[in-house]
Amino acid sequence: MAVAKLTEEERTIALGDLQGWSLASDRDAIERTFTFADFVEAFGFMTRVALLAEKADHHPEWSNVYNRVEIALTTHDADGLSQRDIDMAKSIDAL
Amino acid sequence: MAVAKLTEEERTIALGDLQGWSLASDRDAIERTFTFADFVEAFGFMTRVALLAEKADHHPEWSNVYNRVEIALTTHDADGLSQRDIDMAKSIDAL
């Protein structure tokens, strides 16, 4: 099933709801950087996100350097930002 | 304890031993991309690498997009490539 890209209005509302996430400068995605005490804390967080992502069948593009985790969310099927990204961002923030 | 950066000779020998790893183009690091069947396989691999890395107290810089994991190894204390990176690359390859 195709996933709808957010309209400008939906996007404005959705981004207003999210704390700490910003639009990527180079593509239609939202990004957030999380910083932890150390690698164990960072990877523990990643493991929880991985389980969420697999359950939702919506996977982040992410990177980790020691205590820092950068997450980008976008929807390939929508060729941009969709409600699935907003929902995943909220789920991640709720961890 | 400071970690010694590999000499040119040591680096040539070490890289000759490693399969699939290449020097980064933009800094003194080695990189390899691993591709798996799906996200679960990719994250399972990352979890094993995370445990290795924590045990060795030598952490990768890495990213993941669905079934693909890109790993870069470098030693900040050596300001470049050290034997610790070579050892970690071998440990990862042995998984």
Backbone of each chain as ProteinMPNN parsed JSONL, in Angstrom:
{"seq_chain_A": "MAVAKLTEEERTIALGDLQGWSLASDRDAIERTFTFADFVEAFGFMTRVALLAEKADHHPEWSNVYNRVEIALTTHDADGLSQRDIDMAKSIDAL", "coords_chain_A": {"N_chain_A": [[0.841, -1.193, 0.0], [0.606, 2.136, -0.891], [2.113, 4.912, 0.743], [1.074, 7.974, 1.996], [2.588, 11.091, 1.371], [3.268, 13.711, 3.638], [1.232, 16.616, 3.631], [1.906, 20.145, 3.252], [0.59, 21.503, 5.286], [-0.071, 19.459, 7.129], [2.462, 18.669, 7.811], [3.534, 20.926, 9.085], [1.945, 21.044, 11.364], [2.552, 18.54, 12.503], [5.326, 18.701, 12.961], [5.382, 20.723, 14.774], [4.431, 19.438, 16.981], [6.481, 17.755, 17.709], [9.349, 17.511, 19.748], [12.645, 18.556, 19.536], [13.262, 17.37, 17.124], [14.275, 17.992, 13.783], [13.919, 19.277, 10.438], [15.683, 17.674, 7.834], [18.44, 19.084, 6.053], [19.05, 18.408, 3.501], [17.253, 16.673, 2.336], [13.938, 15.189, 2.309], [13.29, 14.564, 5.277], [13.18, 13.843, 8.821], [15.269, 14.624, 11.599], [17.13, 13.731, 14.496], [19.43, 14.139, 17.167], [20.687, 12.135, 19.721], [22.154, 12.098, 22.903], [24.126, 10.279, 25.168], [25.293, 8.884, 28.342], [27.36, 7.093, 27.903], [28.751, 4.507, 25.726], [27.389, 2.101, 26.255], [24.912, 2.945, 27.257], [24.025, 4.315, 25.006], [23.9, 2.286, 23.044], [22.094, 0.615, 24.251], [19.785, 2.146, 24.092], [19.596, 2.192, 21.281], [18.982, -0.468, 20.816], [16.441, -0.676, 21.861], [15.1, 1.062, 20.167], [15.46, -0.348, 17.807], [13.847, -2.594, 18.182], [11.312, -1.431, 18.356], [11.224, -0.358, 15.757], [11.335, -2.599, 14.116], [8.995, -3.852, 14.828], [7.122, -1.99, 13.962], [7.659, -2.111, 11.359], [9.142, -0.094, 10.172], [11.962, 1.486, 9.53], [14.774, 3.193, 10.93], [17.252, 5.473, 9.562], [20.377, 5.506, 10.685], [23.125, 6.518, 12.802], [25.96, 5.901, 14.891], [28.272, 7.121, 17.174], [30.256, 6.368, 19.66], [28.888, 7.742, 22.423], [26.814, 8.942, 21.142], [23.908, 9.127, 19.172], [22.571, 9.411, 16.042], [19.593, 9.933, 14.407], [17.686, 9.52, 11.492], [14.579, 9.918, 9.936], [12.535, 8.876, 7.343], [10.264, 8.185, 4.648], [10.51, 5.812, 2.347], [8.66, 4.693, 0.616], [6.903, 6.753, 0.304], [8.378, 8.622, -0.786], [9.394, 10.643, 0.801], [8.541, 12.565, 3.709], [6.272, 11.018, 5.914], [3.252, 10.204, 7.77], [4.037, 7.985, 9.152], [6.65, 8.436, 9.87], [6.428, 10.496, 11.689], [4.946, 9.216, 13.681], [6.789, 7.249, 14.43], [8.88, 8.837, 15.403], [7.637, 9.935, 17.643], [7.25, 7.59, 19.126], [9.881, 6.858, 19.622], [10.732, 9.019, 21.14], [9.229, 8.532, 23.355], [10.469, 6.51, 24.664]], "CA_chain_A": [[0.0, 0.0, 0.0], [1.386, 3.371, -0.948], [1.999, 5.747, 1.927], [0.941, 9.37, 1.545], [3.523, 12.104, 1.841], [2.554, 14.745, 4.384], [1.037, 17.918, 2.988], [2.598, 21.226, 3.978], [-0.146, 21.816, 6.514], [0.113, 18.335, 8.052], [3.861, 18.686, 8.231], [3.703, 22.023, 10.035], [1.309, 20.623, 12.613], [3.281, 17.4, 13.066], [6.628, 19.134, 13.473], [5.114, 21.526, 15.963], [4.203, 18.5, 18.085], [7.707, 17.03, 18.056], [10.411, 18.269, 20.399], [14.018, 18.101, 19.305], [13.44, 16.889, 15.758], [14.288, 19.067, 12.796], [13.948, 18.825, 9.041], [17.017, 17.544, 7.24], [18.699, 20.183, 5.115], [19.341, 17.925, 2.149], [16.216, 15.786, 1.815], [12.684, 15.263, 3.043], [13.418, 13.659, 6.415], [13.391, 14.511, 10.108], [16.486, 14.138, 12.246], [17.402, 14.13, 15.889], [20.631, 13.558, 17.774], [20.538, 11.772, 21.128], [23.462, 11.941, 23.55], [24.018, 9.471, 26.382], [26.464, 8.926, 29.213], [28.452, 6.286, 27.343], [28.361, 3.622, 24.631], [26.413, 1.109, 26.714], [23.619, 3.627, 27.285], [23.642, 4.632, 23.621], [23.511, 1.079, 22.334], [20.86, 0.156, 24.886], [18.731, 2.926, 23.428], [19.463, 1.714, 19.901], [18.313, -1.775, 20.84], [15.009, -0.429, 22.07], [14.594, 1.63, 18.912], [15.459, -1.426, 16.8], [12.664, -3.431, 18.411], [10.185, -0.592, 17.908], [11.276, -0.195, 14.303], [11.001, -3.877, 13.489], [7.57, -4.077, 15.098], [6.355, -1.069, 13.113], [8.177, -2.277, 9.995], [9.564, 1.232, 9.7], [13.32, 1.465, 10.074], [15.504, 4.459, 10.852], [18.619, 5.55, 9.046], [21.002, 6.025, 11.896], [24.549, 6.298, 13.015], [26.38, 5.966, 16.295], [29.682, 7.297, 17.526], [30.363, 6.262, 21.118], [27.679, 8.008, 23.221], [25.913, 9.767, 20.343], [23.108, 8.415, 18.172], [21.851, 10.306, 15.141], [18.519, 9.2, 13.74], [16.912, 10.194, 10.447], [13.374, 9.174, 9.555], [11.885, 9.257, 6.097], [9.489, 7.048, 4.152], [10.895, 5.591, 0.949], [7.443, 4.433, -0.174], [6.206, 8.02, 0.071], [9.4, 9.516, -1.338], [9.497, 11.804, 1.681], [8.037, 12.453, 5.073], [4.876, 10.572, 6.046], [2.786, 10.076, 9.15], [4.783, 6.898, 9.799], [7.862, 9.02, 10.471], [6.004, 11.25, 12.876], [4.584, 8.229, 14.703], [8.022, 6.611, 14.923], [9.593, 9.84, 16.207], [6.96, 10.0, 18.958], [7.538, 6.341, 19.843], [11.28, 6.927, 20.064], [10.79, 10.011, 22.222], [8.541, 7.994, 24.536], [11.291, 5.455, 25.3]], "C_chain_A": [[0.878, 1.245, 0.0], [1.121, 4.2, 0.301], [1.986, 7.191, 1.458], [2.003, 10.257, 2.171], [2.709, 13.169, 2.576], [2.392, 16.004, 3.533], [1.78, 18.973, 3.81], [1.92, 21.518, 5.309], [0.06, 20.715, 7.565], [1.519, 18.351, 8.652], [4.117, 19.77, 9.282], [3.129, 21.645, 11.399], [2.134, 19.538, 13.293], [4.61, 17.839, 13.668], [6.48, 20.013, 14.707], [4.932, 20.664, 17.197], [5.488, 17.851, 18.582], [8.73, 17.956, 18.684], [11.763, 17.702, 19.981], [14.299, 17.569, 17.911], [13.449, 18.079, 14.808], [14.294, 18.481, 11.395], [15.382, 18.733, 8.57], [17.199, 18.651, 6.217], [18.749, 19.684, 3.675], [18.295, 16.978, 1.566], [14.993, 15.848, 2.712], [12.671, 14.218, 4.155], [13.468, 14.491, 7.686], [14.549, 13.837, 10.816], [16.519, 14.566, 13.704], [18.672, 13.443, 16.373], [20.377, 13.324, 19.255], [21.931, 11.558, 21.726], [23.282, 11.26, 24.901], [25.305, 9.558, 27.193], [27.647, 8.19, 28.584], [27.906, 5.372, 26.246], [27.281, 2.63, 25.054], [25.007, 1.722, 26.75], [23.116, 3.895, 25.857], [23.168, 3.373, 22.891], [22.268, 0.443, 22.948], [19.645, 0.857, 24.275], [18.509, 2.422, 22.001], [18.72, 0.375, 19.838], [16.808, -1.605, 21.021], [14.379, 0.163, 20.804], [14.49, 0.539, 17.834], [14.213, -2.297, 16.942], [11.392, -2.705, 17.999], [10.076, -0.578, 16.389], [10.852, -1.479, 13.598], [9.508, -4.167, 13.657], [6.703, -3.225, 14.171], [6.683, -1.27, 11.631], [8.508, -0.914, 9.369], [10.921, 1.518, 10.342], [14.034, 2.806, 9.914], [16.757, 4.333, 9.986], [19.386, 6.191, 10.175], [22.47, 5.724, 11.972], [24.862, 6.493, 14.489], [27.891, 6.176, 16.357], [29.736, 7.406, 19.04], [29.031, 6.556, 21.835], [26.617, 8.79, 22.451], [25.195, 8.927, 19.291], [22.361, 9.458, 17.339], [20.829, 9.495, 14.37], [17.873, 10.081, 12.682], [15.74, 9.306, 10.09], [12.809, 9.75, 8.265], [11.171, 8.007, 5.582], [9.767, 6.857, 2.658], [9.661, 5.4, 0.064], [6.675, 5.716, -0.485], [7.138, 9.026, -0.595], [9.503, 10.8, -0.507], [8.886, 11.506, 3.034], [6.57, 12.017, 5.095], [4.503, 10.506, 7.526], [3.556, 8.986, 9.895], [6.051, 7.425, 10.47], [7.535, 9.778, 11.747], [5.67, 10.287, 14.016], [5.834, 7.578, 15.3], [8.808, 7.585, 15.789], [8.967, 9.933, 17.6], [7.23, 8.748, 19.781], [8.959, 6.357, 20.406], [11.376, 7.885, 21.253], [10.165, 9.461, 23.51], [9.37, 6.927, 25.253], [11.873, 5.926, 26.626]], "O_chain_A": [[1.79, 1.371, 0.817], [0.016, 4.18, 0.844], [2.795, 7.585, 0.618], [2.274, 10.17, 3.369], [1.589, 13.487, 2.176], [3.305, 16.4, 2.809], [2.223, 18.707, 4.928], [2.579, 21.748, 6.323], [0.329, 20.999, 8.732], [1.718, 18.081, 9.836], [4.838, 19.542, 10.253], [3.738, 21.891, 12.44], [2.387, 19.598, 14.497], [4.977, 17.402, 14.759], [7.353, 20.038, 15.573], [5.232, 21.084, 18.315], [5.575, 17.443, 19.74], [8.95, 19.065, 18.198], [11.989, 16.495, 20.069], [15.455, 17.342, 17.556], [12.72, 19.051, 15.006], [14.639, 17.315, 11.203], [16.202, 19.603, 8.865], [16.238, 19.1, 5.592], [18.517, 20.45, 2.739], [18.432, 16.529, 0.428], [15.018, 16.492, 3.76], [12.115, 13.131, 3.998], [13.758, 15.687, 7.648], [14.784, 12.639, 10.657], [16.004, 15.619, 14.081], [18.943, 12.296, 16.018], [19.905, 14.217, 19.959], [22.781, 10.909, 21.117], [22.398, 11.619, 25.678], [26.271, 10.209, 26.795], [28.794, 8.616, 28.718], [26.732, 5.46, 25.886], [26.358, 2.354, 24.287], [24.037, 1.094, 26.327], [21.936, 3.72, 25.556], [22.15, 3.399, 22.2], [21.481, -0.194, 22.248], [18.623, 0.234, 23.986], [17.37, 2.248, 21.568], [17.934, 0.128, 18.924], [16.011, -2.31, 20.402], [13.264, -0.197, 20.426], [13.54, 0.519, 17.05], [13.601, -2.689, 15.948], [10.506, -3.287, 17.372], [9.001, -0.759, 15.817], [10.111, -1.451, 12.615], [8.85, -4.662, 12.742], [5.681, -3.685, 13.662], [6.054, -0.668, 10.76], [8.194, -0.639, 8.211], [11.012, 1.762, 11.545], [13.908, 3.467, 8.883], [17.246, 3.235, 9.72], [19.074, 7.31, 10.581], [22.99, 4.821, 11.317], [24.13, 7.155, 15.224], [28.666, 5.497, 15.682], [29.316, 8.405, 19.623], [28.143, 5.705, 21.849], [25.635, 9.249, 23.034], [25.815, 8.114, 18.605], [21.616, 10.279, 17.874], [21.165, 8.484, 13.752], [17.551, 11.242, 12.938], [15.885, 8.091, 9.957], [12.634, 10.961, 8.128], [11.451, 6.898, 6.038], [9.317, 7.64, 1.822], [9.612, 5.872, -1.072], [5.888, 5.758, -1.431], [6.734, 10.141, -0.926], [9.677, 11.894, -1.045], [8.739, 10.353, 3.44], [5.736, 12.577, 4.384], [5.335, 10.725, 8.406], [3.71, 9.049, 11.114], [6.469, 6.919, 11.512], [8.259, 9.712, 12.741], [6.058, 10.507, 15.163], [5.928, 7.38, 16.512], [9.351, 7.185, 16.819], [9.674, 10.0, 18.606], [7.418, 8.83, 20.995], [9.198, 5.919, 21.532], [12.029, 7.583, 22.251], [10.528, 9.873, 24.611], [9.0, 6.489, 26.342], [12.584, 5.172, 27.291]]}, "seq_chain_B": "MAVAKLTEEERTIALGDLQGWSLASDRDAIERTFTFADFVEAFGFMTRVALLAEKADHHPEWSNVYNRVEIALTTHDADGLSQRDIDMAKSIDAL", "coords_chain_B": {"N_chain_B": [[47.126, 5.491, 28.521], [49.044, 6.257, 25.728], [48.317, 5.419, 22.343], [49.994, 3.86, 19.721], [50.228, 5.113, 16.441], [49.924, 3.361, 13.391], [52.825, 2.553, 11.509], [53.858, 3.222, 8.113], [54.768, 0.847, 6.986], [53.771, -1.121, 8.75], [51.087, -0.711, 8.39], [50.663, -1.38, 5.718], [51.18, -4.108, 5.78], [49.224, -4.943, 7.62], [46.814, -4.212, 6.373], [46.923, -5.802, 4.173], [46.369, -8.221, 5.276], [43.705, -8.053, 5.911], [40.456, -8.725, 4.709], [38.232, -7.132, 2.572], [38.13, -4.717, 3.851], [38.783, -1.244, 3.528], [40.872, 1.683, 3.105], [39.697, 4.747, 4.375], [38.661, 7.54, 2.407], [38.826, 10.096, 3.27], [40.028, 10.38, 5.723], [42.175, 9.02, 8.327], [41.354, 6.035, 8.572], [39.824, 2.766, 8.62], [37.379, 1.113, 6.628], [34.368, -0.769, 6.21], [31.631, -2.235, 4.492], [28.819, -4.057, 5.372], [26.397, -6.348, 4.284], [23.168, -7.615, 4.785], [20.437, -10.04, 5.038], [18.13, -8.817, 5.971], [16.71, -6.293, 8.214], [16.662, -7.374, 10.809], [18.68, -9.294, 10.782], [20.822, -7.583, 10.269], [20.811, -5.903, 12.531], [21.177, -7.755, 14.521], [23.792, -8.541, 13.993], [25.019, -6.072, 14.557], [24.592, -5.938, 17.287], [26.236, -7.952, 18.218], [28.695, -6.928, 17.462], [28.684, -4.644, 19.035], [28.956, -5.705, 21.612], [31.489, -6.885, 21.464], [32.957, -4.542, 21.007], [32.553, -3.029, 23.301], [33.712, -4.69, 25.177], [36.365, -4.643, 24.335], [36.834, -2.055, 24.74], [36.896, -0.338, 22.56], [35.439, 1.452, 20.179], [33.293, 1.366, 17.34], [32.687, 3.673, 14.592], [29.683, 3.939, 13.2], [27.023, 3.174, 10.855], [23.638, 2.438, 9.971], [21.372, 1.34, 7.588], [18.489, -0.121, 7.066], [19.173, -3.183, 5.835], [21.863, -2.85, 5.747], [25.095, -2.278, 7.015], [27.494, 0.02, 7.819], [30.787, 0.292, 8.762], [33.285, 2.134, 10.385], [36.606, 2.283, 11.476], [38.835, 3.774, 13.671], [41.447, 5.283, 15.629], [41.114, 7.439, 18.121], [42.854, 8.233, 20.153], [45.266, 7.804, 18.976], [45.23, 9.439, 16.931], [44.61, 8.449, 14.416], [45.033, 5.459, 12.445], [45.466, 2.489, 14.296], [46.946, -0.45, 15.833], [44.854, -1.421, 17.299], [42.596, -0.982, 15.788], [42.966, -2.697, 13.671], [42.923, -5.139, 15.001], [40.298, -5.086, 15.968], [38.861, -5.075, 13.573], [39.497, -7.615, 12.624], [38.318, -9.168, 14.637], [35.632, -8.521, 14.226], [35.264, -9.517, 11.666], [35.475, -12.169, 12.251], [33.116, -12.878, 13.389]], "CA_chain_B": [[48.325, 5.158, 27.732], [48.932, 6.637, 24.313], [48.323, 4.294, 21.411], [50.843, 4.234, 18.58], [49.698, 5.083, 15.088], [50.677, 2.385, 12.579], [53.766, 3.075, 10.519], [53.473, 2.875, 6.729], [55.059, -0.568, 6.752], [52.813, -1.906, 9.544], [49.778, -0.506, 7.782], [50.623, -2.164, 4.486], [51.074, -5.528, 6.166], [47.937, -5.167, 8.284], [45.716, -4.125, 5.402], [47.042, -6.986, 3.317], [45.762, -9.334, 6.018], [42.256, -7.872, 6.058], [39.637, -8.864, 3.502], [36.991, -6.359, 2.502], [38.286, -3.397, 4.475], [39.593, -0.32, 2.729], [41.181, 2.954, 3.762], [38.759, 5.839, 4.106], [39.255, 8.513, 1.484], [38.893, 11.442, 3.849], [40.71, 10.427, 7.019], [42.973, 7.824, 8.577], [40.447, 5.05, 9.153], [39.438, 1.691, 7.707], [35.922, 1.017, 6.497], [33.803, -1.911, 5.499], [30.176, -2.298, 4.457], [28.269, -5.405, 5.495], [25.005, -6.411, 3.823], [22.47, -8.776, 5.339], [19.15, -10.356, 4.417], [17.104, -7.867, 6.413], [17.08, -5.465, 9.372], [16.893, -8.203, 11.991], [20.034, -9.842, 10.638], [21.79, -6.484, 10.38], [20.904, -5.424, 13.91], [21.78, -8.855, 15.277], [25.236, -8.369, 13.795], [25.443, -4.874, 15.293], [24.603, -6.252, 18.72], [27.449, -8.726, 18.496], [29.816, -5.987, 17.357], [28.614, -3.753, 20.202], [29.501, -6.418, 22.771], [32.942, -6.932, 21.199], [33.523, -3.197, 21.107], [32.54, -2.626, 24.707], [34.696, -5.519, 25.865], [37.699, -4.175, 23.94], [36.849, -0.598, 24.939], [37.266, 0.29, 21.284], [34.098, 1.512, 19.596], [33.243, 1.746, 15.922], [31.772, 4.714, 14.106], [28.941, 3.105, 12.257], [25.668, 3.564, 10.478], [22.799, 1.337, 9.502], [20.145, 1.597, 6.834], [17.819, -1.4, 6.866], [19.993, -4.406, 5.891], [23.26, -2.49, 5.47], [25.837, -1.703, 8.142], [28.801, 0.564, 7.44], [31.623, 0.441, 9.951], [34.594, 2.778, 10.258], [37.443, 2.122, 12.668], [40.005, 4.634, 13.783], [41.806, 5.399, 17.043], [41.241, 8.867, 18.432], [44.05, 8.439, 20.985], [46.458, 7.744, 18.12], [44.952, 10.376, 15.836], [44.668, 7.703, 13.153], [44.904, 4.004, 12.483], [46.384, 1.79, 15.202], [46.763, -1.911, 15.856], [43.548, -1.708, 17.9], [41.617, -1.009, 14.701], [43.192, -3.936, 12.915], [42.434, -6.235, 15.852], [38.834, -5.028, 16.003], [38.385, -5.506, 12.253], [39.605, -9.087, 12.58], [37.289, -9.722, 15.528], [34.338, -8.352, 13.562], [35.225, -10.468, 10.549], [35.384, -13.532, 12.783], [31.753, -13.12, 13.918]], "C_chain_B": [[48.097, 5.547, 26.277], [49.032, 5.389, 23.435], [49.106, 4.728, 20.183], [50.093, 4.118, 17.262], [50.544, 4.094, 14.291], [51.642, 3.112, 11.65], [53.286, 2.653, 9.128], [53.649, 1.38, 6.483], [54.042, -1.459, 7.481], [51.43, -1.867, 8.907], [49.616, -1.335, 6.514], [50.434, -3.652, 4.795], [49.682, -5.813, 6.73], [46.793, -5.157, 7.279], [45.749, -5.296, 4.427], [46.37, -8.202, 3.946], [44.241, -9.264, 6.035], [41.545, -8.01, 4.716], [38.445, -7.914, 3.599], [37.071, -4.987, 3.146], [39.123, -2.519, 3.568], [39.856, 0.955, 3.518], [40.117, 3.978, 3.405], [39.443, 6.867, 3.224], [39.549, 9.841, 2.176], [39.584, 11.526, 5.199], [41.42, 9.106, 7.248], [42.129, 6.796, 9.327], [40.273, 3.915, 8.138], [37.932, 1.516, 7.759], [35.524, -0.289, 5.832], [32.28, -1.837, 5.561], [29.741, -3.759, 4.495], [26.804, -5.376, 5.069], [24.373, -7.723, 4.279], [21.135, -8.988, 4.64], [18.097, -9.3, 4.761], [17.595, -7.107, 7.65], [17.417, -6.313, 10.592], [18.292, -8.813, 11.949], [21.084, -8.749, 10.85], [21.938, -6.037, 11.834], [21.453, -6.506, 14.836], [23.303, -8.79, 15.197], [25.745, -7.171, 14.605], [25.523, -5.147, 16.792], [25.855, -7.041, 19.093], [28.682, -7.822, 18.43], [29.855, -5.071, 18.584], [29.233, -4.416, 21.431], [31.019, -6.551, 22.653], [33.588, -5.589, 21.514], [33.606, -2.754, 22.556], [33.594, -3.399, 25.493], [36.12, -5.022, 25.589], [37.9, -2.7, 24.269], [37.363, 0.129, 23.694], [36.025, 0.265, 20.404], [34.117, 1.971, 18.152], [32.463, 3.045, 15.724], [30.983, 4.007, 13.024], [27.555, 3.631, 11.975], [24.937, 2.354, 9.927], [21.608, 1.897, 8.735], [19.582, 0.231, 6.436], [18.779, -2.604, 6.96], [21.481, -4.128, 5.723], [23.888, -1.84, 6.694], [27.199, -1.24, 7.631], [29.593, 0.831, 8.702], [32.919, 1.155, 9.587], [35.334, 2.606, 11.575], [38.629, 3.06, 12.587], [40.272, 4.794, 15.272], [42.056, 6.856, 17.373], [42.506, 9.153, 19.229], [45.334, 8.421, 20.156], [46.338, 8.757, 16.986], [45.07, 9.677, 14.477], [44.581, 6.213, 13.404], [45.939, 3.382, 13.422], [46.11, 0.288, 15.132], [45.398, -2.277, 16.44], [42.459, -1.789, 16.824], [41.727, -2.304, 13.9], [42.639, -5.136, 13.7], [40.907, -6.259, 15.875], [38.251, -5.492, 14.665], [38.431, -7.027, 12.142], [38.551, -9.745, 13.461], [35.904, -9.635, 14.889], [34.211, -9.368, 12.436], [35.031, -11.901, 11.036], [33.986, -13.857, 13.31], [30.985, -14.077, 13.014]], "O_chain_B": [[47.078, 5.201, 25.679], [49.744, 4.437, 23.757], [48.909, 5.827, 19.666], [49.405, 3.129, 17.012], [51.754, 4.005, 14.5], [51.314, 4.153, 11.081], [52.397, 1.81, 9.006], [52.807, 0.731, 5.862], [53.521, -2.419, 6.913], [50.705, -2.861, 8.891], [48.559, -1.918, 6.271], [49.642, -4.347, 4.158], [49.044, -6.8, 6.364], [45.905, -6.007, 7.336], [44.711, -5.722, 3.921], [45.873, -9.089, 3.252], [43.566, -10.287, 6.157], [41.996, -7.465, 3.708], [37.735, -7.904, 4.604], [36.155, -4.179, 2.993], [40.057, -2.989, 2.92], [39.15, 1.264, 4.478], [39.689, 4.06, 2.254], [40.66, 7.043, 3.287], [40.403, 10.61, 1.736], [39.715, 12.612, 5.764], [41.283, 8.177, 6.452], [42.185, 6.7, 10.553], [40.542, 4.087, 6.949], [37.296, 1.739, 8.789], [36.251, -0.835, 5.003], [31.714, -1.421, 6.572], [30.243, -4.587, 3.736], [26.06, -4.474, 5.455], [24.972, -8.793, 4.169], [20.75, -8.216, 3.763], [17.272, -8.941, 3.921], [18.74, -7.26, 8.074], [18.356, -6.003, 11.326], [18.997, -8.844, 12.958], [22.096, -8.96, 11.518], [23.051, -5.819, 12.312], [22.119, -6.2, 15.825], [24.004, -8.962, 16.194], [26.783, -7.256, 15.261], [26.414, -4.645, 17.477], [26.452, -6.822, 20.147], [29.596, -7.943, 19.246], [30.927, -4.762, 19.105], [29.946, -3.77, 22.2], [31.743, -6.352, 23.628], [34.615, -5.51, 22.188], [34.604, -2.175, 22.985], [34.277, -2.847, 26.356], [36.965, -4.985, 26.484], [38.993, -2.159, 24.1], [38.15, 1.071, 23.776], [35.604, -0.794, 19.937], [34.877, 2.868, 17.789], [31.683, 3.456, 16.584], [31.552, 3.529, 12.043], [26.99, 4.416, 12.738], [25.545, 1.382, 9.479], [20.931, 2.816, 9.195], [20.135, -0.466, 5.586], [19.155, -2.999, 8.064], [22.275, -5.057, 5.574], [23.294, -0.967, 7.327], [27.962, -2.03, 7.075], [29.121, 1.519, 9.607], [33.568, 0.816, 8.598], [34.758, 2.763, 12.652], [39.328, 3.13, 11.577], [39.412, 4.473, 16.092], [43.062, 7.439, 16.969], [43.159, 10.176, 19.023], [46.361, 8.954, 20.576], [47.255, 8.904, 16.178], [45.571, 10.256, 13.513], [44.11, 5.771, 14.452], [47.126, 3.701, 13.357], [45.179, -0.169, 14.468], [44.845, -3.327, 16.113], [41.517, -2.572, 16.943], [40.729, -2.911, 13.511], [41.984, -6.017, 13.144], [40.297, -7.326, 15.809], [37.258, -6.22, 14.638], [37.503, -7.646, 11.622], [37.961, -10.757, 13.083], [35.101, -10.562, 15.0], [33.168, -10.004, 12.278], [34.488, -12.741, 10.319], [33.709, -15.009, 13.642], [29.83, -14.397, 13.294]]}, "name": "protein", "num_of_chains": 2, "seq": "MAVAKLTEEERTIALGDLQGWSLASDRDAIERTFTFADFVEAFGFMTRVALLAEKADHHPEWSNVYNRVEIALTTHDADGLSQRDIDMAKSIDALMAVAKLTEEERTIALGDLQGWSLASDRDAIERTFTFADFVEAFGFMTRVALLAEKADHHPEWSNVYNRVEIALTTHDADGLSQRDIDMAKSIDAL"}
